[in-house]
Amino acid sequence: MNESALKLIEQDFRKMVQNDLKVKNAYLLIHSETSNIHLNLAEGQTGKVPAHPEQPIYMASVGKIFTAAIIGMLAEQGALSFDDRLSRHLDAELLDALHVYKGKDYTDEITIRHLLKQTSGLFDNFWPLLQKMLDDPAFQISPREAVLWGKTNLKSTAPPGKKVKYTDTNYHLLGLIAESITGKPFHELLHELIFLPLGMEHSYMLHYSEPNKPNNHPVALFSMNQTTVNDCASYGKLDYAGGGVVAPLEDFLKFMQALTAEKLLSSGTLAVMIQDSDMLYPGIDYGYGIWKLKAIPLLLPKSYYCWGCVGATGAFLFYHPALDTYLIGTFNDVSYRTKAVKFMMQCIKRLLKCQET
């Protein structure tokens, strides 16, 4: 039964890519040990090189779940608490008038939990700074400078804890907090705490580090508004702890398997990160770097429940508990931010239907 569902999923996937000129290359991995499923697909090209399932892939904001995991690990070590205020870990210059809303300074009320849950009410510095980079390839900025630029040029949106506002600024600050606590650059923490222990040999942080073992395949190209962004040298510096992880899909699978198997975090910590959530969009709650699909009466059945993370390049990294199945992929183009999630849900639908028959 699974073979017929997988065949249909593969047909759906290849057809989507082949029929859309905006998509240069795309990748899909579906894995379930319970159902004996392992489907790893690639379609399209990187330049003149045919897409390959083992290519390293930048997954944009999917990297936020890695950042959240590191913060969770530091919490379990006692190095921080989710309820710590930012002033415990960050310096006065960075925090000075960081969060001013309607004339009131709320900076001292922001906690690490607010950053993780996207409820700090802070501005989003990513998209305006990205536009600067696309307009001027020589433009350079560090994560710290990006936060400082944001508080000068952008406005906060709500008091802390009052509203979900998705912003990379929150995750820039989490990366800086992790660096402040450990005294190590964030990319070193990724390698030390996640990549090396899990055997993610081909994983690295975009424009910050190199993989432990070189990959024989080129990095898959990713595009924003028909502009290939891979070679924008400052892009990775901006993305930082808000994304930045580059790896083959098999390495992303290792991460998710380790997360669900409690090899990175205890079941208690992971449960908090998933369950302590607020509505991001109808049918989608946001926890600690984790997107959670929930039921919508008449529209989305409970059977679709899964959790994971989404990236702006049409990337997704999810685990479906009822099916014990991992769904990982990307269409490598910003135009697929919503389409990619819909495609993943179509994959779940086919797998569920197969299970019923």
C-alpha positions as CSV (number, residue, x, y, z in Angstrom):
1,M,0.0,0.0,0.0
2,N,2.8,2.4,0.9
3,E,4.4,1.9,-2.5
4,S,1.3,3.3,-4.3
5,A,1.1,6.3,-2.0
6,L,4.8,7.0,-2.4
7,K,4.5,6.7,-6.2
8,L,1.8,9.3,-6.2
9,I,3.8,11.6,-3.9
10,E,6.8,11.4,-6.2
11,Q,4.6,12.2,-9.2
12,D,3.1,15.2,-7.4
13,F,6.5,16.4,-6.4
14,R,8.2,16.1,-9.8
15,K,5.2,17.6,-11.6
16,M,5.2,20.7,-9.3
17,V,8.8,21.4,-10.1
18,Q,8.7,20.7,-13.8
19,N,5.6,22.9,-14.3
20,D,7.0,25.9,-12.4
21,L,9.9,27.8,-14.0
22,K,10.5,29.7,-10.8
23,V,11.7,26.5,-9.1
24,K,15.2,25.7,-10.2
25,N,15.6,22.6,-7.9
26,A,13.7,20.9,-5.2
27,Y,14.2,18.1,-2.7
28,L,12.0,15.8,-0.7
29,L,12.6,13.1,2.0
30,I,9.9,11.0,3.6
31,H,11.0,8.5,6.2
32,S,9.2,6.1,8.6
33,E,10.9,3.1,10.2
34,T,7.5,2.0,11.4
35,S,6.0,1.9,7.9
36,N,9.3,0.9,6.2
37,I,9.4,4.1,4.1
38,H,12.4,5.9,2.9
39,L,11.8,8.2,-0.1
40,N,14.6,10.7,-1.0
41,L,14.0,12.7,-4.2
42,A,15.6,15.5,-6.1
43,E,14.3,17.3,-9.1
44,G,15.7,20.2,-11.3
45,Q,19.3,21.5,-11.6
46,T,22.0,23.5,-9.7
47,G,23.3,25.4,-12.6
48,K,24.0,22.7,-15.2
49,V,24.3,20.0,-12.6
50,P,21.2,17.7,-12.2
51,A,19.8,17.9,-8.7
52,H,20.9,15.1,-6.4
53,P,19.3,13.8,-3.1
54,E,22.7,14.1,-1.3
55,Q,23.2,17.8,-2.1
56,P,23.7,20.2,0.8
57,I,20.6,22.4,1.1
58,Y,20.0,25.7,2.8
59,M,16.7,25.5,4.7
60,A,16.2,29.1,5.8
61,S,14.2,29.5,9.0
62,V,14.2,25.8,9.6
63,G,17.4,26.6,11.4
64,K,15.3,28.2,14.1
65,I,14.5,24.8,15.5
66,F,18.2,24.2,15.9
67,T,18.6,27.5,17.7
68,A,15.7,26.6,20.0
69,A,17.2,23.2,20.7
70,I,20.5,24.8,21.7
71,I,18.7,27.2,24.1
72,G,16.8,24.2,25.5
73,M,20.1,22.3,26.1
74,L,21.6,25.3,27.9
75,A,18.4,25.5,30.0
76,E,18.8,21.8,31.0
77,Q,22.4,22.5,31.9
78,G,21.3,25.3,34.2
79,A,23.1,28.0,32.2
80,L,19.8,29.9,31.6
81,S,16.1,29.8,32.4
82,F,13.4,30.4,29.8
83,D,12.2,33.1,32.1
84,D,15.5,35.0,32.3
85,R,15.3,38.6,31.3
86,L,17.6,39.7,28.5
87,S,19.6,41.9,30.9
88,R,21.0,38.8,32.6
89,H,22.8,37.8,29.4
90,L,23.2,40.8,27.1
91,D,25.0,44.1,27.4
92,A,23.6,47.6,28.1
93,E,24.5,49.1,24.7
94,L,22.5,46.4,22.9
95,L,19.5,46.6,25.2
96,D,19.3,50.4,25.5
97,A,15.9,51.4,24.2
98,L,15.7,48.1,22.3
99,H,11.9,47.7,22.7
100,V,10.0,51.0,22.7
101,Y,6.3,50.8,22.0
102,K,4.0,53.8,22.1
103,G,6.5,55.8,24.0
104,K,7.1,53.2,26.7
105,D,10.3,51.1,27.0
106,Y,9.5,47.5,27.5
107,T,13.0,46.1,27.1
108,D,13.4,45.0,30.7
109,E,10.2,42.9,30.5
110,I,11.4,40.7,27.6
111,T,12.4,37.1,28.5
112,I,14.1,34.3,26.7
113,R,10.7,32.6,26.5
114,H,9.3,35.6,24.6
115,L,12.1,35.4,22.1
116,L,11.6,31.7,21.5
117,K,7.8,32.0,21.1
118,Q,8.0,35.1,18.9
119,T,6.0,37.1,21.5
120,S,8.6,39.8,22.4
121,G,6.8,42.4,20.3
122,L,10.1,43.4,18.7
123,F,10.6,44.6,15.1
124,D,11.8,42.3,12.3
125,N,15.1,43.4,10.9
126,F,15.6,40.6,8.4
127,W,13.6,41.6,5.3
128,P,14.6,45.3,5.1
129,L,18.2,44.4,5.6
130,L,17.9,41.6,3.0
131,Q,16.6,44.2,0.5
132,K,19.7,46.3,1.2
133,M,21.9,43.3,0.5
134,L,20.1,42.5,-2.8
135,D,20.4,46.2,-3.8
136,D,24.0,46.4,-2.9
137,P,26.0,43.1,-2.8
138,A,28.8,44.8,-1.0
139,F,26.6,45.6,2.0
140,Q,27.9,43.9,5.1
141,I,26.3,43.7,8.6
142,S,26.9,41.5,11.7
143,P,24.0,40.1,13.8
144,R,24.7,42.5,16.5
145,E,24.8,45.4,14.1
146,A,21.5,44.2,12.6
147,V,19.8,44.4,16.0
148,L,21.3,47.9,16.6
149,W,20.1,49.0,13.1
150,G,16.6,47.7,13.8
151,K,16.1,49.6,17.0
152,T,17.1,52.8,15.2
153,N,15.2,52.3,12.0
154,L,12.2,50.1,12.8
155,K,9.3,50.1,15.3
156,S,8.2,47.5,17.8
157,T,4.8,46.1,17.4
158,A,3.4,45.2,20.8
159,P,4.3,44.9,24.5
160,P,6.0,41.6,25.4
161,G,3.7,38.6,25.7
162,K,0.7,40.3,24.1
163,K,1.0,39.3,20.4
164,V,2.8,36.7,18.2
165,K,4.9,38.6,15.7
166,Y,7.3,36.4,13.7
167,T,10.7,38.1,13.6
168,D,14.3,37.1,13.0
169,T,15.4,39.7,15.6
170,N,14.2,37.4,18.3
171,Y,16.5,34.6,17.1
172,H,19.4,36.9,16.5
173,L,19.1,37.8,20.2
174,L,18.9,34.1,21.1
175,G,22.1,33.4,19.2
176,L,23.9,36.3,21.0
177,I,22.6,35.0,24.3
178,A,24.0,31.6,23.6
179,E,27.4,33.2,22.7
180,S,27.4,35.3,25.8
181,I,26.8,32.3,28.0
182,T,29.2,29.9,26.4
183,G,31.9,32.3,25.2
184,K,31.8,30.5,21.8
185,P,30.6,31.6,18.4
186,F,27.2,30.3,17.5
187,H,28.4,28.2,14.6
188,E,30.8,26.4,16.9
189,L,27.9,25.6,19.2
190,L,26.0,24.1,16.3
191,H,28.9,21.8,15.5
192,E,29.8,21.0,19.1
193,L,26.3,20.3,20.4
194,I,24.4,19.0,17.4
195,F,26.3,18.3,14.2
196,L,29.3,16.3,15.6
197,P,27.4,14.2,18.3
198,L,24.7,13.3,15.7
199,G,27.1,12.4,12.9
200,M,25.9,15.2,10.7
201,E,29.1,15.2,8.8
202,H,28.0,17.3,5.9
203,S,26.3,20.0,7.9
204,Y,27.5,23.6,8.5
205,M,26.3,27.2,9.0
206,L,26.0,29.3,5.9
207,H,29.0,31.7,5.4
208,Y,30.2,30.9,9.0
209,S,31.7,27.4,9.0
210,E,32.6,24.3,6.9
211,P,31.2,20.8,7.1
212,N,33.3,18.2,9.0
213,K,33.3,16.1,5.8
214,P,33.2,17.8,2.3
215,N,30.3,16.9,0.1
216,N,30.9,15.8,-3.5
217,H,27.8,17.6,-4.7
218,P,27.3,21.4,-5.1
219,V,25.2,23.4,-2.7
220,A,21.6,23.6,-4.0
221,L,20.8,27.1,-5.3
222,F,18.0,29.0,-3.5
223,S,16.2,32.1,-4.9
224,M,14.3,35.1,-3.7
225,N,12.3,37.0,-6.2
226,Q,14.2,35.2,-9.0
227,T,17.5,36.3,-7.6
228,T,19.9,33.5,-6.6
229,V,21.1,34.4,-3.1
230,N,23.8,31.7,-2.5
231,D,26.7,33.9,-3.5
232,C,25.6,37.0,-1.5
233,A,28.5,36.8,0.9
234,S,26.8,38.8,3.6
235,Y,23.5,36.8,3.5
236,G,24.6,34.1,5.9
237,K,25.9,36.7,8.4
238,L,22.4,38.3,8.5
239,D,20.5,35.0,8.7
240,Y,22.7,33.8,11.6
241,A,20.7,32.0,14.4
242,G,17.5,32.8,12.6
243,G,18.3,30.1,10.0
244,G,21.7,29.4,8.4
245,V,21.9,25.6,8.7
246,V,23.0,23.9,5.4
247,A,22.9,20.1,5.2
248,P,21.7,17.2,3.0
249,L,18.2,16.1,3.8
250,E,19.6,12.9,5.4
251,D,21.4,15.1,8.0
252,F,18.2,17.0,8.7
253,L,16.6,13.6,9.3
254,K,19.3,12.7,11.8
255,F,18.5,15.9,13.8
256,M,14.7,15.3,13.9
257,Q,15.2,11.6,14.8
258,A,17.5,12.7,17.7
259,L,15.0,15.3,18.8
260,T,12.1,12.8,19.0
261,A,14.3,10.1,20.6
262,E,15.3,12.5,23.4
263,K,19.0,12.4,22.5
264,L,19.2,16.2,22.5
265,L,16.6,17.3,25.0
266,S,14.6,15.5,27.7
267,S,11.0,14.6,26.9
268,G,9.9,17.3,29.5
269,T,11.8,20.1,27.8
270,L,10.7,19.1,24.3
271,A,7.1,18.9,25.5
272,V,7.2,22.4,26.8
273,M,8.8,23.7,23.6
274,I,5.9,22.1,21.6
275,Q,3.0,22.6,23.9
276,D,3.7,26.2,25.2
277,S,2.4,27.8,22.0
278,D,0.3,30.5,20.6
279,M,-1.6,30.9,17.3
280,L,0.7,32.1,14.5
281,Y,-1.9,31.6,11.8
282,P,-5.3,29.8,11.7
283,G,-4.4,26.1,12.0
284,I,-0.8,26.8,13.0
285,D,0.6,27.4,16.5
286,Y,4.1,28.5,17.3
287,G,6.0,27.1,20.2
288,Y,9.8,27.5,20.9
289,G,11.0,27.6,17.3
290,I,8.4,24.9,16.5
291,W,5.4,25.1,14.2
292,K,2.5,23.0,15.2
293,L,-0.4,22.1,12.8
294,K,-3.6,21.9,14.7
295,A,-7.2,20.9,13.8
296,I,-9.6,23.4,12.2
297,P,-13.2,22.2,12.3
298,L,-14.4,21.2,8.8
299,L,-11.0,22.2,7.2
300,L,-8.1,20.4,8.9
301,P,-8.7,17.1,10.7
302,K,-6.9,16.1,13.9
303,S,-5.2,13.4,11.9
304,Y,-2.9,16.0,10.2
305,Y,-1.3,17.0,13.5
306,C,2.5,17.3,13.1
307,W,5.2,19.6,14.4
308,G,8.5,21.0,13.1
309,C,9.7,24.1,11.3
310,V,9.2,26.1,8.1
311,G,11.6,28.1,6.0
312,A,10.9,31.0,3.7
313,T,12.5,29.3,0.8
314,G,9.7,26.8,0.6
315,A,11.4,24.5,3.2
316,F,9.8,22.3,5.8
317,L,11.1,19.9,8.5
318,F,8.3,18.0,10.3
319,Y,7.4,14.9,12.3
320,H,4.0,13.3,12.2
321,P,3.6,11.3,15.4
322,A,0.6,9.2,14.5
323,L,2.3,8.0,11.3
324,D,5.7,8.0,13.0
325,T,6.9,9.7,9.8
326,Y,9.3,12.5,9.0
327,L,8.6,14.9,6.1
328,I,11.5,17.1,5.0
329,G,11.9,19.1,1.9
330,T,12.3,22.4,0.1
331,F,11.4,24.0,-3.2
332,N,14.2,26.6,-2.8
333,D,12.2,29.6,-3.8
334,V,10.4,32.2,-1.6
335,S,7.3,31.9,-3.8
336,Y,6.8,28.5,-2.1
337,R,6.5,29.7,1.5
338,T,2.9,28.7,1.6
339,K,2.8,26.2,-1.3
340,A,5.4,24.0,0.4
341,V,3.3,23.5,3.5
342,K,0.3,22.7,1.4
343,F,2.3,20.2,-0.5
344,M,3.5,18.6,2.7
345,M,-0.1,18.3,3.9
346,Q,-1.0,16.6,0.6
347,C,1.7,14.1,1.3
348,I,0.2,13.5,4.7
349,K,-3.2,13.0,3.2
350,R,-1.9,10.4,0.8
351,L,-0.1,8.5,3.6
352,L,-3.2,8.7,5.8
353,K,-5.4,7.3,3.1
354,C,-2.9,4.5,2.5
355,Q,-3.0,3.7,6.2
356,E,-6.8,3.5,6.1
357,T,-7.0,1.0,3.2
